[in-house]
């Protein structure tokens, strides 16, 4: 059986700046955040801290897990973070293809001027 198609989702977990880091970590621990999120079957593509904003998490997963991700955010993250969600995709292969096409076109144009 072929691998199931996967989608990517970038989540902004914006810190509630009315709470200090100890309060935030305490709430996350009470809710078992680190065990529950992300749900099993999700690959963490990246997890970045952006100072002054919070955490930016990009996940890759089968589409049927989207509801589980949403539930875990609602269950564990609300009250600690405000959240924003963005469907995303890996642009690197697209960029490489566009670059090759642009270089070939440029090389063809140079060849015409000879």
Phi and psi in degrees as a GROMACS rama.xvg file:
@    title "Ramachandran Plot"
@    xaxis  label "Phi"
@    yaxis  label "Psi"
@TYPE xy
-68.5628  153.419  UNK-2
-59.1739  139.841  UNK-3
-66.9618  140.685  UNK-4
-61.5464  144.096  UNK-5
-121.822  152.514  UNK-6
-117.614  164.955  UNK-7
-121.251  148.393  UNK-8
-140.106  128.752  UNK-9
-104.54  129.827  UNK-10
-118.668  125.544  UNK-11
-92.0072  118.318  UNK-12
-104.268  93.1928  UNK-13
-83.3121  126.604  UNK-14
-61.5234  140.44  UNK-15
-80.355  102.303  UNK-16
-75.5639  1.83726  UNK-17
-82.3918  -6.75637  UNK-18
-116.194  144.125  UNK-19
-86.6426  174.103  UNK-20
-60.7594  -36.7746  UNK-21
-64.6871  -40.0284  UNK-22
-66.3111  -42.3659  UNK-23
-62.0818  -50.2777  UNK-24
-63.1502  -36.3807  UNK-25
-62.9582  -45.8263  UNK-26
-64.178  -41.3855  UNK-27
-63.4267  -39.4804  UNK-28
-65.5952  -43.2319  UNK-29
-58.0009  -33.1755  UNK-30
-94.8018  4.33037  UNK-31
56.7908  35.6939  UNK-32
-50.3841  -47.4569  UNK-33
-70.564  -20.5167  UNK-34
-89.3013  -31.8085  UNK-35
-90.298  -26.4487  UNK-36
-124.062  132.088  UNK-37
-78.9602  159.97  UNK-38
-62.6834  156.464  UNK-39
-57.5203  139.404  UNK-40
100.643  -6.936  UNK-41
-99.4672  138.066  UNK-42
-100.038  129.991  UNK-43
-82.216  112.114  UNK-44
-79.5062  -43.1036  UNK-45
-157.388  153.301  UNK-46
-145.599  105.05  UNK-47
-118.512  144.066  UNK-48
-99.5137  127.393  UNK-49
-112.295  106.673  UNK-50
-55.8521  134.677  UNK-51
86.5836  -12.1918  UNK-52
-114.579  -60.2348  UNK-53
145.02  -136.477  UNK-54
-114.667  143.604  UNK-55
-121.537  115.425  UNK-56
-115.066  130.2  UNK-57
-116.499  125.692  UNK-58
-115.824  149.435  UNK-59
-120.588  132.264  UNK-60
-163.895  160.796  UNK-61
-66.9107  142.052  UNK-62
-52.7125  -31.6334  UNK-63
-66.5991  -11.5271  UNK-64
-89.1537  -4.76513  UNK-65
-55.7153  -42.6578  UNK-66
-65.1788  -35.7336  UNK-67
-66.9763  -38.3395  UNK-68
-62.1479  -46.7914  UNK-69
-59.7749  -44.6317  UNK-70
-62.7841  -43.2929  UNK-71
-66.1652  -35.3127  UNK-72
-63.9357  -47.6469  UNK-73
-62.4154  -40.8384  UNK-74
-72.863  -41.0467  UNK-75
-111.416  -27.7472  UNK-76
-99.4388  -29.4751  UNK-77
-63.193  139.222  UNK-78
92.3757  -13.5469  UNK-79
-113.84  -42.4518  UNK-80
-126.5  152.853  UNK-81
-95.4715  151.611  UNK-82
-126.355  148.654  UNK-83
-136.855  143.856  UNK-84
-123.85  138.766  UNK-85
-138.29  116.982  UNK-86
-61.9445  137.592  UNK-87
-137.17  168.847  UNK-88
-149.502  161.381  UNK-89
-79.054  113.215  UNK-90
-86.8234  -13.7136  UNK-91
-55.3999  -50.2961  UNK-92
-61.6594  -36.6001  UNK-93
-65.9907  -44.7177  UNK-94
-59.6519  -44.1047  UNK-95
-63.4095  -41.4138  UNK-96
-63.6679  -45.8853  UNK-97
-62.4793  -38.5041  UNK-98
-64.4517  -45.2268  UNK-99
-60.7694  -44.0605  UNK-100
-63.7656  -42.2164  UNK-101
-64.5323  -42.8722  UNK-102
-65.1377  -40.5647  UNK-103
-63.1964  -43.3362  UNK-104
-63.1894  -43.5004  UNK-105
-61.849  -44.361  UNK-106
-64.5113  -39.5567  UNK-107
-62.7346  -42.4359  UNK-108
-65.0029  -37.6383  UNK-109
-65.8175  -37.554  UNK-110
-65.1842  -34.1299  UNK-111
-67.8233  -25.6277  UNK-112
-85.9131  -5.19027  UNK-113
